[in-house]
Amino acid sequence: MPGCATCDRFLSPPTVTPEGRCPSCGRPVEPGGAHPRGEDPERTPPGEGEPAGEEDLGPVPLHIKILGVALVVYLGYRFFQGVEWVIHRI
Ligand SMILES: [Zn+2]
């Protein structure tokens, strides 16, 4: 997280100016590991590609896929149980 040594406080990345300066005193802040906006080569420029918020999502984890398959199998099983129940009621 970027922080201003002059004001002795931490700044969240959106509050830092695009030039990487403190909004209170105007001095350059220490990046603290955060990437300044517009300098990440892997990031697509704004206005291109997918909407923001979905670009950093990696591949779906395996356990999520297994959970999804199990859910589909279970709901399919329950669906056919319901169909069978309806058939027996007719
Ligand atoms: Zn400051």
PDB file of the backbone (N, CA, C, O) and the ligand in Angstrom, with CONECT records:
HET     ZN  A 101       1
ATOM      1  N   MET A   1       0.861  -1.202   0.000  1.00  0.00           N
ATOM      2  CA  MET A   1       0.000   0.000   0.000  1.00  0.00           C
ATOM      3  C   MET A   1       0.890   1.242   0.000  1.00  0.00           C
ATOM      4  O   MET A   1       1.842   1.317   0.777  1.00  0.00           O
ATOM      5  N   PRO A   2       0.597   2.203  -0.849  1.00  0.00           N
ATOM      6  CA  PRO A   2       1.429   3.399  -0.870  1.00  0.00           C
ATOM      7  C   PRO A   2       1.213   4.221   0.397  1.00  0.00           C
ATOM      8  O   PRO A   2       0.134   4.210   0.988  1.00  0.00           O
ATOM      9  N   GLY A   3       2.261   4.931   0.799  1.00  0.00           N
ATOM     10  CA  GLY A   3       2.164   5.751   1.994  1.00  0.00           C
ATOM     11  C   GLY A   3       2.941   7.039   1.809  1.00  0.00           C
ATOM     12  O   GLY A   3       3.949   7.068   1.103  1.00  0.00           O
ATOM     13  N   CYS A   4       2.474   8.103   2.442  1.00  0.00           N
ATOM     14  CA  CYS A   4       3.159   9.385   2.377  1.00  0.00           C
ATOM     15  C   CYS A   4       3.985   9.564   3.635  1.00  0.00           C
ATOM     16  O   CYS A   4       3.444   9.589   4.741  1.00  0.00           O
ATOM     17  N   ALA A   5       5.296   9.688   3.472  1.00  0.00           N
ATOM     18  CA  ALA A   5       6.176   9.839   4.634  1.00  0.00           C
ATOM     19  C   ALA A   5       6.014  11.211   5.261  1.00  0.00           C
ATOM     20  O   ALA A   5       6.206  11.361   6.468  1.00  0.00           O
ATOM     21  N   THR A   6       5.669  12.203   4.479  1.00  0.00           N
ATOM     22  CA  THR A   6       5.531  13.559   5.007  1.00  0.00           C
ATOM     23  C   THR A   6       4.296  13.689   5.891  1.00  0.00           C
ATOM     24  O   THR A   6       4.361  14.264   6.978  1.00  0.00           O
ATOM     25  N   CYS A   7       3.169  13.153   5.422  1.00  0.00           N
ATOM     26  CA  CYS A   7       1.930  13.232   6.195  1.00  0.00           C
ATOM     27  C   CYS A   7       1.834  12.094   7.204  1.00  0.00           C
ATOM     28  O   CYS A   7       0.952  12.101   8.062  1.00  0.00           O
ATOM     29  N   ASP A   8       2.741  11.106   7.108  1.00  0.00           N
ATOM     30  CA  ASP A   8       2.769   9.964   8.013  1.00  0.00           C
ATOM     31  C   ASP A   8       1.426   9.231   8.004  1.00  0.00           C
ATOM     32  O   ASP A   8       0.835   8.990   9.057  1.00  0.00           O
ATOM     33  N   ARG A   9       0.960   8.886   6.829  1.00  0.00           N
ATOM     34  CA  ARG A   9      -0.281   8.129   6.732  1.00  0.00           C
ATOM     35  C   ARG A   9      -0.242   7.275   5.466  1.00  0.00           C
ATOM     36  O   ARG A   9       0.494   7.552   4.519  1.00  0.00           O
ATOM     37  N   PHE A  10      -1.062   6.230   5.491  1.00  0.00           N
ATOM     38  CA  PHE A  10      -1.155   5.350   4.337  1.00  0.00           C
ATOM     39  C   PHE A  10      -2.276   5.831   3.425  1.00  0.00           C
ATOM     40  O   PHE A  10      -3.295   6.355   3.875  1.00  0.00           O
ATOM     41  N   LEU A  11      -2.053   5.635   2.135  1.00  0.00           N
ATOM     42  CA  LEU A  11      -3.026   6.088   1.140  1.00  0.00           C
ATOM     43  C   LEU A  11      -3.452   4.887   0.315  1.00  0.00           C
ATOM     44  O   LEU A  11      -2.612   4.114  -0.145  1.00  0.00           O
ATOM     45  N   SER A  12      -4.744   4.730   0.129  1.00  0.00           N
ATOM     46  CA  SER A  12      -5.211   3.682  -0.766  1.00  0.00           C
ATOM     47  C   SER A  12      -4.913   4.109  -2.203  1.00  0.00           C
ATOM     48  O   SER A  12      -4.957   5.299  -2.514  1.00  0.00           O
ATOM     49  N   PRO A  13      -4.605   3.137  -3.095  1.00  0.00           N
ATOM     50  CA  PRO A  13      -4.203   3.505  -4.467  1.00  0.00           C
ATOM     51  C   PRO A  13      -5.136   4.478  -5.161  1.00  0.00           C
ATOM     52  O   PRO A  13      -4.639   5.358  -5.864  1.00  0.00           O
ATOM     53  N   PRO A  14      -6.482   4.386  -5.014  1.00  0.00           N
ATOM     54  CA  PRO A  14      -7.323   5.360  -5.748  1.00  0.00           C
ATOM     55  C   PRO A  14      -7.161   6.798  -5.270  1.00  0.00           C
ATOM     56  O   PRO A  14      -7.432   7.731  -6.025  1.00  0.00           O
ATOM     57  N   THR A  15      -6.714   6.993  -4.000  1.00  0.00           N
ATOM     58  CA  THR A  15      -6.595   8.358  -3.510  1.00  0.00           C
ATOM     59  C   THR A  15      -5.306   9.018  -3.994  1.00  0.00           C
ATOM     60  O   THR A  15      -5.193  10.243  -3.984  1.00  0.00           O
ATOM     61  N   VAL A  16      -4.339   8.210  -4.417  1.00  0.00           N
ATOM     62  CA  VAL A  16      -3.103   8.788  -4.930  1.00  0.00           C
ATOM     63  C   VAL A  16      -3.366   9.368  -6.305  1.00  0.00           C
ATOM     64  O   VAL A  16      -4.084   8.766  -7.104  1.00  0.00           O
ATOM     65  N   THR A  17      -2.803  10.511  -6.589  1.00  0.00           N
ATOM     66  CA  THR A  17      -3.010  11.130  -7.897  1.00  0.00           C
ATOM     67  C   THR A  17      -2.385  10.271  -8.985  1.00  0.00           C
ATOM     68  O   THR A  17      -1.482   9.484  -8.701  1.00  0.00           O
ATOM     69  N   PRO A  18      -2.855  10.405 -10.250  1.00  0.00           N
ATOM     70  CA  PRO A  18      -2.286   9.604 -11.341  1.00  0.00           C
ATOM     71  C   PRO A  18      -0.779   9.763 -11.489  1.00  0.00           C
ATOM     72  O   PRO A  18      -0.113   8.866 -12.006  1.00  0.00           O
ATOM     73  N   GLU A  19      -0.237  10.881 -11.047  1.00  0.00           N
ATOM     74  CA  GLU A  19       1.217  11.080 -11.124  1.00  0.00           C
ATOM     75  C   GLU A  19       1.939  10.389  -9.980  1.00  0.00           C
ATOM     76  O   GLU A  19       3.167  10.427  -9.917  1.00  0.00           O
ATOM     77  N   GLY A  20       1.195   9.754  -9.067  1.00  0.00           N
ATOM     78  CA  GLY A  20       1.805   9.063  -7.939  1.00  0.00           C
ATOM     79  C   GLY A  20       2.174  10.011  -6.816  1.00  0.00           C
ATOM     80  O   GLY A  20       3.181   9.804  -6.138  1.00  0.00           O
ATOM     81  N   ARG A  21       1.382  11.042  -6.610  1.00  0.00           N
ATOM     82  CA  ARG A  21       1.681  12.024  -5.575  1.00  0.00           C
ATOM     83  C   ARG A  21       0.575  12.033  -4.521  1.00  0.00           C
ATOM     84  O   ARG A  21      -0.556  11.621  -4.779  1.00  0.00           O
ATOM     85  N   CYS A  22       0.931  12.513  -3.325  1.00  0.00           N
ATOM     86  CA  CYS A  22      -0.008  12.590  -2.222  1.00  0.00           C
ATOM     87  C   CYS A  22      -1.045  13.677  -2.507  1.00  0.00           C
ATOM     88  O   CYS A  22      -0.674  14.786  -2.890  1.00  0.00           O
ATOM     89  N   PRO A  23      -2.340  13.382  -2.329  1.00  0.00           N
ATOM     90  CA  PRO A  23      -3.357  14.408  -2.599  1.00  0.00           C
ATOM     91  C   PRO A  23      -3.322  15.554  -1.586  1.00  0.00           C
ATOM     92  O   PRO A  23      -3.843  16.635  -1.861  1.00  0.00           O
ATOM     93  N   SER A  24      -2.704  15.326  -0.399  1.00  0.00           N
ATOM     94  CA  SER A  24      -2.689  16.372   0.622  1.00  0.00           C
ATOM     95  C   SER A  24      -1.518  17.325   0.432  1.00  0.00           C
ATOM     96  O   SER A  24      -1.711  18.539   0.388  1.00  0.00           O
ATOM     97  N   CYS A  25      -0.294  16.784   0.317  1.00  0.00           N
ATOM     98  CA  CYS A  25       0.878  17.637   0.278  1.00  0.00           C
ATOM     99  C   CYS A  25       1.511  17.703  -1.110  1.00  0.00           C
ATOM    100  O   CYS A  25       2.348  18.571  -1.356  1.00  0.00           O
ATOM    101  N   GLY A  26       1.131  16.804  -2.026  1.00  0.00           N
ATOM    102  CA  GLY A  26       1.642  16.865  -3.378  1.00  0.00           C
ATOM    103  C   GLY A  26       3.014  16.250  -3.569  1.00  0.00           C
ATOM    104  O   GLY A  26       3.573  16.304  -4.664  1.00  0.00           O
ATOM    105  N   ARG A  27       3.566  15.661  -2.502  1.00  0.00           N
ATOM    106  CA  ARG A  27       4.869  15.034  -2.659  1.00  0.00           C
ATOM    107  C   ARG A  27       4.702  13.611  -3.208  1.00  0.00           C
ATOM    108  O   ARG A  27       3.656  12.991  -3.021  1.00  0.00           O
ATOM    109  N   PRO A  28       5.745  13.093  -3.892  1.00  0.00           N
ATOM    110  CA  PRO A  28       5.662  11.712  -4.387  1.00  0.00           C
ATOM    111  C   PRO A  28       5.549  10.738  -3.224  1.00  0.00           C
ATOM    112  O   PRO A  28       6.254  10.874  -2.224  1.00  0.00           O
ATOM    113  N   VAL A  29       4.661   9.753  -3.355  1.00  0.00           N
ATOM    114  CA  VAL A  29       4.463   8.768  -2.300  1.00  0.00           C
ATOM    115  C   VAL A  29       5.274   7.522  -2.616  1.00  0.00           C
ATOM    116  O   VAL A  29       5.624   7.256  -3.766  1.00  0.00           O
ATOM    117  N   GLU A  30       5.564   6.764  -1.558  1.00  0.00           N
ATOM    118  CA  GLU A  30       6.263   5.499  -1.745  1.00  0.00           C
ATOM    119  C   GLU A  30       5.268   4.484  -2.283  1.00  0.00           C
ATOM    120  O   GLU A  30       4.203   4.292  -1.696  1.00  0.00           O
ATOM    121  N   PRO A  31       5.605   3.826  -3.404  1.00  0.00           N
ATOM    122  CA  PRO A  31       4.633   2.912  -4.017  1.00  0.00           C
ATOM    123  C   PRO A  31       4.241   1.769  -3.091  1.00  0.00           C
ATOM    124  O   PRO A  31       3.075   1.375  -3.070  1.00  0.00           O
ATOM    125  N   GLY A  32       5.177   1.230  -2.329  1.00  0.00           N
ATOM    126  CA  GLY A  32       4.837   0.152  -1.403  1.00  0.00           C
ATOM    127  C   GLY A  32       4.363  -1.109  -2.102  1.00  0.00           C
ATOM    128  O   GLY A  32       3.519  -1.826  -1.565  1.00  0.00           O
ATOM    129  N   GLY A  33       4.889  -1.396  -3.296  1.00  0.00           N
ATOM    130  CA  GLY A  33       4.541  -2.631  -3.989  1.00  0.00           C
ATOM    131  C   GLY A  33       3.356  -2.481  -4.923  1.00  0.00           C
ATOM    132  O   GLY A  33       3.133  -3.343  -5.773  1.00  0.00           O
ATOM    133  N   ALA A  34       2.601  -1.424  -4.790  1.00  0.00           N
ATOM    134  CA  ALA A  34       1.456  -1.234  -5.683  1.00  0.00           C
ATOM    135  C   ALA A  34       1.947  -0.682  -7.015  1.00  0.00           C
ATOM    136  O   ALA A  34       2.895   0.101  -7.068  1.00  0.00           O
ATOM    137  N   HIS A  35       1.289  -1.102  -8.080  1.00  0.00           N
ATOM    138  CA  HIS A  35       1.673  -0.622  -9.398  1.00  0.00           C
ATOM    139  C   HIS A  35       1.003   0.724  -9.668  1.00  0.00           C
ATOM    140  O   HIS A  35      -0.208   0.859  -9.491  1.00  0.00           O
ATOM    141  N   PRO A  36       1.758   1.692 -10.083  1.00  0.00           N
ATOM    142  CA  PRO A  36       1.112   2.946 -10.495  1.00  0.00           C
ATOM    143  C   PRO A  36       0.233   2.700 -11.712  1.00  0.00           C
ATOM    144  O   PRO A  36       0.517   1.828 -12.533  1.00  0.00           O
ATOM    145  N   ARG A  37      -0.819   3.466 -11.815  1.00  0.00           N
ATOM    146  CA  ARG A  37      -1.756   3.231 -12.900  1.00  0.00           C
ATOM    147  C   ARG A  37      -1.099   3.485 -14.251  1.00  0.00           C
ATOM    148  O   ARG A  37      -0.370   4.462 -14.427  1.00  0.00           O
ATOM    149  N   GLY A  38      -1.368   2.590 -15.207  1.00  0.00           N
ATOM    150  CA  GLY A  38      -0.905   2.786 -16.560  1.00  0.00           C
ATOM    151  C   GLY A  38       0.514   2.327 -16.826  1.00  0.00           C
ATOM    152  O   GLY A  38       1.033   2.522 -17.925  1.00  0.00           O
ATOM    153  N   GLU A  39       1.170   1.700 -15.803  1.00  0.00           N
ATOM    154  CA  GLU A  39       2.540   1.237 -16.025  1.00  0.00           C
ATOM    155  C   GLU A  39       2.664  -0.269 -15.958  1.00  0.00           C
ATOM    156  O   GLU A  39       3.775  -0.797 -16.000  1.00  0.00           O
ATOM    157  N   ASP A  40       1.555  -0.968 -15.855  1.00  0.00           N
ATOM    158  CA  ASP A  40       1.589  -2.426 -15.836  1.00  0.00           C
ATOM    159  C   ASP A  40       1.463  -2.942 -17.259  1.00  0.00           C
ATOM    160  O   ASP A  40       0.413  -2.773 -17.879  1.00  0.00           O
ATOM    161  N   PRO A  41       2.510  -3.570 -17.795  1.00  0.00           N
ATOM    162  CA  PRO A  41       2.454  -3.994 -19.201  1.00  0.00           C
ATOM    163  C   PRO A  41       1.442  -5.101 -19.448  1.00  0.00           C
ATOM    164  O   PRO A  41       0.953  -5.244 -20.569  1.00  0.00           O
ATOM    165  N   GLU A  42       1.107  -5.907 -18.403  1.00  0.00           N
ATOM    166  CA  GLU A  42       0.174  -7.003 -18.617  1.00  0.00           C
ATOM    167  C   GLU A  42      -1.264  -6.511 -18.634  1.00  0.00           C
ATOM    168  O   GLU A  42      -2.152  -7.216 -19.113  1.00  0.00           O
ATOM    169  N   ARG A  43      -1.503  -5.332 -18.129  1.00  0.00           N
ATOM    170  CA  ARG A  43      -2.853  -4.816 -18.044  1.00  0.00           C
ATOM    171  C   ARG A  43      -3.273  -4.218 -19.386  1.00  0.00           C
ATOM    172  O   ARG A  43      -2.511  -3.471 -20.000  1.00  0.00           O
ATOM    173  N   THR A  44      -4.466  -4.540 -19.833  1.00  0.00           N
ATOM    174  CA  THR A  44      -4.938  -3.969 -21.088  1.00  0.00           C
ATOM    175  C   THR A  44      -5.306  -2.510 -20.862  1.00  0.00           C
ATOM    176  O   THR A  44      -5.806  -2.160 -19.793  1.00  0.00           O
ATOM    177  N   PRO A  45      -5.072  -1.666 -21.835  1.00  0.00           N
ATOM    178  CA  PRO A  45      -5.423  -0.254 -21.673  1.00  0.00           C
ATOM    179  C   PRO A  45      -6.921  -0.091 -21.470  1.00  0.00           C
ATOM    180  O   PRO A  45      -7.710  -0.884 -21.983  1.00  0.00           O
ATOM    181  N   PRO A  46      -7.318   0.943 -20.719  1.00  0.00           N
ATOM    182  CA  PRO A  46      -8.757   1.139 -20.495  1.00  0.00           C
ATOM    183  C   PRO A  46      -9.493   1.388 -21.799  1.00  0.00           C
ATOM    184  O   PRO A  46      -8.990   2.064 -22.696  1.00  0.00           O
ATOM    185  N   GLY A  47     -10.682   0.835 -21.889  1.00  0.00           N
ATOM    186  CA  GLY A  47     -11.472   0.999 -23.097  1.00  0.00           C
ATOM    187  C   GLY A  47     -11.286  -0.122 -24.090  1.00  0.00           C
ATOM    188  O   GLY A  47     -11.963  -0.165 -25.118  1.00  0.00           O
ATOM    189  N   GLU A  48     -10.364  -1.039 -23.792  1.00  0.00           N
ATOM    190  CA  GLU A  48     -10.149  -2.157 -24.701  1.00  0.00           C
ATOM    191  C   GLU A  48     -10.378  -3.458 -23.955  1.00  0.00           C
ATOM    192  O   GLU A  48     -10.180  -3.536 -22.742  1.00  0.00           O
ATOM    193  N   GLY A  49     -10.796  -4.475 -24.690  1.00  0.00           N
ATOM    194  CA  GLY A  49     -10.914  -5.808 -24.116  1.00  0.00           C
ATOM    195  C   GLY A  49     -12.072  -5.932 -23.156  1.00  0.00           C
ATOM    196  O   GLY A  49     -13.103  -5.276 -23.309  1.00  0.00           O
ATOM    197  N   GLU A  50     -11.886  -6.800 -22.143  1.00  0.00           N
ATOM    198  CA  GLU A  50     -12.971  -7.116 -21.229  1.00  0.00           C
ATOM    199  C   GLU A  50     -13.180  -5.963 -20.249  1.00  0.00           C
ATOM    200  O   GLU A  50     -12.283  -5.145 -20.048  1.00  0.00           O
ATOM    201  N   PRO A  51     -14.365  -5.900 -19.641  1.00  0.00           N
ATOM    202  CA  PRO A  51     -14.611  -4.863 -18.633  1.00  0.00           C
ATOM    203  C   PRO A  51     -13.727  -5.041 -17.410  1.00  0.00           C
ATOM    204  O   PRO A  51     -13.261  -6.144 -17.125  1.00  0.00           O
ATOM    205  N   ALA A  52     -13.498  -3.937 -16.680  1.00  0.00           N
ATOM    206  CA  ALA A  52     -12.615  -3.995 -15.525  1.00  0.00           C
ATOM    207  C   ALA A  52     -13.181  -4.928 -14.475  1.00  0.00           C
ATOM    208  O   ALA A  52     -14.395  -5.062 -14.322  1.00  0.00           O
ATOM    209  N   GLY A  53     -12.264  -5.577 -13.745  1.00  0.00           N
ATOM    210  CA  GLY A  53     -12.669  -6.481 -12.692  1.00  0.00           C
ATOM    211  C   GLY A  53     -12.633  -7.937 -13.105  1.00  0.00           C
ATOM    212  O   GLY A  53     -12.606  -8.822 -12.250  1.00  0.00           O
ATOM    213  N   GLU A  54     -12.632  -8.205 -14.421  1.00  0.00           N
ATOM    214  CA  GLU A  54     -12.572  -9.588 -14.879  1.00  0.00           C
ATOM    215  C   GLU A  54     -11.220  -9.909 -15.493  1.00  0.00           C
ATOM    216  O   GLU A  54     -10.982 -11.050 -15.889  1.00  0.00           O
ATOM    217  N   GLU A  55     -10.343  -8.942 -15.580  1.00  0.00           N
ATOM    218  CA  GLU A  55      -9.087  -9.182 -16.274  1.00  0.00           C
ATOM    219  C   GLU A  55      -8.088  -9.948 -15.409  1.00  0.00           C
ATOM    220  O   GLU A  55      -7.203 -10.618 -15.942  1.00  0.00           O
ATOM    221  N   ASP A  56      -8.215  -9.859 -14.090  1.00  0.00           N
ATOM    222  CA  ASP A  56      -7.258 -10.525 -13.220  1.00  0.00           C
ATOM    223  C   ASP A  56      -7.712 -11.928 -12.806  1.00  0.00           C
ATOM    224  O   ASP A  56      -7.004 -12.615 -12.070  1.00  0.00           O
ATOM    225  N   LEU A  57      -8.879 -12.351 -13.272  1.00  0.00           N
ATOM    226  CA  LEU A  57      -9.343 -13.678 -12.900  1.00  0.00           C
ATOM    227  C   LEU A  57      -8.589 -14.719 -13.703  1.00  0.00           C
ATOM    228  O   LEU A  57      -8.592 -14.698 -14.934  1.00  0.00           O
ATOM    229  N   GLY A  58      -7.945 -15.627 -12.991  1.00  0.00           N
ATOM    230  CA  GLY A  58      -7.195 -16.679 -13.656  1.00  0.00           C
ATOM    231  C   GLY A  58      -8.105 -17.823 -14.038  1.00  0.00           C
ATOM    232  O   GLY A  58      -9.328 -17.684 -14.027  1.00  0.00           O
ATOM    233  N   PRO A  59      -7.503 -18.966 -14.381  1.00  0.00           N
ATOM    234  CA  PRO A  59      -8.314 -20.145 -14.705  1.00  0.00           C
ATOM    235  C   PRO A  59      -9.100 -20.613 -13.489  1.00  0.00           C
ATOM    236  O   PRO A  59      -8.701 -20.372 -12.350  1.00  0.00           O
ATOM    237  N   VAL A  60     -10.217 -21.283 -13.739  1.00  0.00           N
ATOM    238  CA  VAL A  60     -11.089 -21.740 -12.653  1.00  0.00           C
ATOM    239  C   VAL A  60     -10.373 -22.851 -11.885  1.00  0.00           C
ATOM    240  O   VAL A  60      -9.873 -23.793 -12.498  1.00  0.00           O
ATOM    241  N   PRO A  61     -10.314 -22.758 -10.554  1.00  0.00           N
ATOM    242  CA  PRO A  61      -9.644 -23.807  -9.770  1.00  0.00           C
ATOM    243  C   PRO A  61     -10.352 -25.146  -9.941  1.00  0.00           C
ATOM    244  O   PRO A  61     -11.550 -25.208 -10.221  1.00  0.00           O
ATOM    245  N   LEU A  62      -9.571 -26.226  -9.763  1.00  0.00           N
ATOM    246  CA  LEU A  62     -10.092 -27.573  -9.998  1.00  0.00           C
ATOM    247  C   LEU A  62     -11.243 -27.900  -9.055  1.00  0.00           C
ATOM    248  O   LEU A  62     -12.239 -28.488  -9.476  1.00  0.00           O
ATOM    249  N   HIS A  63     -11.115 -27.518  -7.763  1.00  0.00           N
ATOM    250  CA  HIS A  63     -12.169 -27.896  -6.811  1.00  0.00           C
ATOM    251  C   HIS A  63     -13.485 -27.177  -7.127  1.00  0.00           C
ATOM    252  O   HIS A  63     -14.564 -27.681  -6.816  1.00  0.00           O
ATOM    253  N   ILE A  64     -13.387 -26.006  -7.742  1.00  0.00           N
ATOM    254  CA  ILE A  64     -14.617 -25.310  -8.148  1.00  0.00           C
ATOM    255  C   ILE A  64     -15.285 -26.063  -9.303  1.00  0.00           C
ATOM    256  O   ILE A  64     -16.509 -26.185  -9.355  1.00  0.00           O
ATOM    257  N   LYS A  65     -14.453 -26.569 -10.235  1.00  0.00           N
ATOM    258  CA  LYS A  65     -15.002 -27.348 -11.342  1.00  0.00           C
ATOM    259  C   LYS A  65     -15.683 -28.612 -10.810  1.00  0.00           C
ATOM    260  O   LYS A  65     -16.781 -28.963 -11.243  1.00  0.00           O
ATOM    261  N   ILE A  66     -15.018 -29.296  -9.861  1.00  0.00           N
ATOM    262  CA  ILE A  66     -15.583 -30.527  -9.294  1.00  0.00           C
ATOM    263  C   ILE A  66     -16.906 -30.202  -8.594  1.00  0.00           C
ATOM    264  O   ILE A  66     -17.887 -30.933  -8.729  1.00  0.00           O
ATOM    265  N   LEU A  67     -16.917 -29.096  -7.844  1.00  0.00           N
ATOM    266  CA  LEU A  67     -18.147 -28.685  -7.162  1.00  0.00           C
ATOM    267  C   LEU A  67     -19.255 -28.409  -8.172  1.00  0.00           C
ATOM    268  O   LEU A  67     -20.406 -28.788  -7.955  1.00  0.00           O
ATOM    269  N   GLY A  68     -18.914 -27.755  -9.265  1.00  0.00           N
ATOM    270  CA  GLY A  68     -19.901 -27.450 -10.295  1.00  0.00           C
ATOM    271  C   GLY A  68     -20.454 -28.715 -10.925  1.00  0.00           C
ATOM    272  O   GLY A  68     -21.663 -28.831 -11.125  1.00  0.00           O
ATOM    273  N   VAL A  69     -19.565 -29.682 -11.247  1.00  0.00           N
ATOM    274  CA  VAL A  69     -20.003 -30.941 -11.838  1.00  0.00           C
ATOM    275  C   VAL A  69     -20.896 -31.690 -10.850  1.00  0.00           C
ATOM    276  O   VAL A  69     -21.937 -32.222 -11.236  1.00  0.00           O
ATOM    277  N   ALA A  70     -20.493 -31.736  -9.564  1.00  0.00           N
ATOM    278  CA  ALA A  70     -21.289 -32.425  -8.548  1.00  0.00           C
ATOM    279  C   ALA A  70     -22.667 -31.778  -8.418  1.00  0.00           C
ATOM    280  O   ALA A  70     -23.674 -32.470  -8.265  1.00  0.00           O
ATOM    281  N   LEU A  71     -22.705 -30.459  -8.478  1.00  0.00           N
ATOM    282  CA  LEU A  71     -23.985 -29.751  -8.369  1.00  0.00           C
ATOM    283  C   LEU A  71     -24.889 -30.100  -9.547  1.00  0.00           C
ATOM    284  O   LEU A  71     -26.081 -30.353  -9.368  1.00  0.00           O
ATOM    285  N   VAL A  72     -24.320 -30.113 -10.756  1.00  0.00           N
ATOM    286  CA  VAL A  72     -25.110 -30.430 -11.947  1.00  0.00           C
ATOM    287  C   VAL A  72     -25.632 -31.860 -11.855  1.00  0.00           C
ATOM    288  O   VAL A  72     -26.798 -32.113 -12.156  1.00  0.00           O
ATOM    289  N   VAL A  73     -24.771 -32.806 -11.439  1.00  0.00           N
ATOM    290  CA  VAL A  73     -25.189 -34.209 -11.322  1.00  0.00           C
ATOM    291  C   VAL A  73     -26.301 -34.336 -10.288  1.00  0.00           C
ATOM    292  O   VAL A  73     -27.301 -35.012 -10.533  1.00  0.00           O
ATOM    293  N   TYR A  74     -26.136 -33.689  -9.129  1.00  0.00           N
ATOM    294  CA  TYR A  74     -27.136 -33.790  -8.061  1.00  0.00           C
ATOM    295  C   TYR A  74     -28.472 -33.197  -8.505  1.00  0.00           C
ATOM    296  O   TYR A  74     -29.526 -33.803  -8.311  1.00  0.00           O
ATOM    297  N   LEU A  75     -28.416 -31.991  -9.111  1.00  0.00           N
ATOM    298  CA  LEU A  75     -29.664 -31.348  -9.526  1.00  0.00           C
ATOM    299  C   LEU A  75     -30.341 -32.134 -10.647  1.00  0.00           C
ATOM    300  O   LEU A  75     -31.569 -32.199 -10.713  1.00  0.00           O
ATOM    301  N   GLY A  76     -29.531 -32.733 -11.533  1.00  0.00           N
ATOM    302  CA  GLY A  76     -30.108 -33.583 -12.569  1.00  0.00           C
ATOM    303  C   GLY A  76     -30.788 -34.795 -11.974  1.00  0.00           C
ATOM    304  O   GLY A  76     -31.875 -35.181 -12.403  1.00  0.00           O
ATOM    305  N   TYR A  77     -30.142 -35.402 -10.973  1.00  0.00           N
ATOM    306  CA  TYR A  77     -30.726 -36.546 -10.288  1.00  0.00           C
ATOM    307  C   TYR A  77     -32.043 -36.155  -9.627  1.00  0.00           C
ATOM    308  O   TYR A  77     -33.035 -36.873  -9.755  1.00  0.00           O
ATOM    309  N   ARG A  78     -32.064 -35.026  -8.924  1.00  0.00           N
ATOM    310  CA  ARG A  78     -33.290 -34.562  -8.270  1.00  0.00           C
ATOM    311  C   ARG A  78     -34.373 -34.228  -9.305  1.00  0.00           C
ATOM    312  O   ARG A  78     -35.562 -34.446  -9.069  1.00  0.00           O
ATOM    313  N   PHE A  79     -33.936 -33.693 -10.460  1.00  0.00           N
ATOM    314  CA  PHE A  79     -34.898 -33.352 -11.510  1.00  0.00           C
ATOM    315  C   PHE A  79     -35.603 -34.613 -12.009  1.00  0.00           C
ATOM    316  O   PHE A  79     -36.825 -34.634 -12.155  1.00  0.00           O
ATOM    317  N   PHE A  80     -34.821 -35.662 -12.270  1.00  0.00           N
ATOM    318  CA  PHE A  80     -35.433 -36.890 -12.766  1.00  0.00           C
ATOM    319  C   PHE A  80     -36.260 -37.570 -11.679  1.00  0.00           C
ATOM    320  O   PHE A  80     -37.250 -38.233 -11.989  1.00  0.00           O
ATOM    321  N   GLN A  81     -35.877 -37.420 -10.414  1.00  0.00           N
ATOM    322  CA  GLN A  81     -36.720 -37.898  -9.308  1.00  0.00           C
ATOM    323  C   GLN A  81     -38.081 -37.209  -9.352  1.00  0.00           C
ATOM    324  O   GLN A  81     -39.125 -37.840  -9.182  1.00  0.00           O
ATOM    325  N   GLY A  82     -38.040 -35.902  -9.583  1.00  0.00           N
ATOM    326  CA  GLY A  82     -39.294 -35.154  -9.658  1.00  0.00           C
ATOM    327  C   GLY A  82     -40.137 -35.588 -10.841  1.00  0.00           C
ATOM    328  O   GLY A  82     -41.355 -35.720 -10.723  1.00  0.00           O
ATOM    329  N   VAL A  83     -39.488 -35.815 -11.999  1.00  0.00           N
ATOM    330  CA  VAL A  83     -40.218 -36.266 -13.189  1.00  0.00           C
ATOM    331  C   VAL A  83     -40.863 -37.617 -12.914  1.00  0.00           C
ATOM    332  O   VAL A  83     -42.017 -37.846 -13.278  1.00  0.00           O
ATOM    333  N   GLU A  84     -40.104 -38.523 -12.262  1.00  0.00           N
ATOM    334  CA  GLU A  84     -40.621 -39.839 -11.942  1.00  0.00           C
ATOM    335  C   GLU A  84     -41.833 -39.728 -10.997  1.00  0.00           C
ATOM    336  O   GLU A  84     -42.824 -40.443 -11.143  1.00  0.00           O
ATOM    337  N   TRP A  85     -41.719 -38.813 -10.033  1.00  0.00           N
ATOM    338  CA  TRP A  85     -42.814 -38.613  -9.076  1.00  0.00           C
ATOM    339  C   TRP A  85     -44.079 -38.118  -9.799  1.00  0.00           C
ATOM    340  O   TRP A  85     -45.189 -38.564  -9.505  1.00  0.00           O
ATOM    341  N   VAL A  86     -43.893 -37.207 -10.731  1.00  0.00           N
ATOM    342  CA  VAL A  86     -45.035 -36.678 -11.483  1.00  0.00           C
ATOM    343  C   VAL A  86     -45.659 -37.793 -12.320  1.00  0.00           C
ATOM    344  O   VAL A  86     -46.883 -37.903 -12.393  1.00  0.00           O
ATOM    345  N   ILE A  87     -44.823 -38.620 -12.952  1.00  0.00           N
ATOM    346  CA  ILE A  87     -45.330 -39.711 -13.791  1.00  0.00           C
ATOM    347  C   ILE A  87     -46.172 -40.685 -12.956  1.00  0.00           C
ATOM    348  O   ILE A  87     -47.215 -41.150 -13.416  1.00  0.00           O
ATOM    349  N   HIS A  88     -45.723 -40.995 -11.731  1.00  0.00           N
ATOM    350  CA  HIS A  88     -46.447 -41.916 -10.870  1.00  0.00           C
ATOM    351  C   HIS A  88     -47.750 -41.309 -10.354  1.00  0.00           C
ATOM    352  O   HIS A  88     -48.677 -42.040 -10.005  1.00  0.00           O
ATOM    353  N   ARG A  89     -47.827 -39.983 -10.301  1.00  0.00           N
ATOM    354  CA  ARG A  89     -49.043 -39.329  -9.818  1.00  0.00           C
ATOM    355  C   ARG A  89     -50.126 -39.308 -10.876  1.00  0.00           C
ATOM    356  O   ARG A  89     -51.312 -39.229 -10.557  1.00  0.00           O
ATOM    357  N   ILE A  90     -49.722 -39.378 -12.135  1.00  0.00           N
ATOM    358  CA  ILE A  90     -50.712 -39.303 -13.225  1.00  0.00           C
ATOM    359  C   ILE A  90     -51.482 -40.636 -13.334  1.00  0.00           C
ATOM    360  O   ILE A  90     -52.358 -40.775 -14.189  1.00  0.00           O
TER     361      ILE A  90
HETATM  362 ZN    ZN A 101       1.365  13.760   1.961  1.00  0.00          ZN2+
END
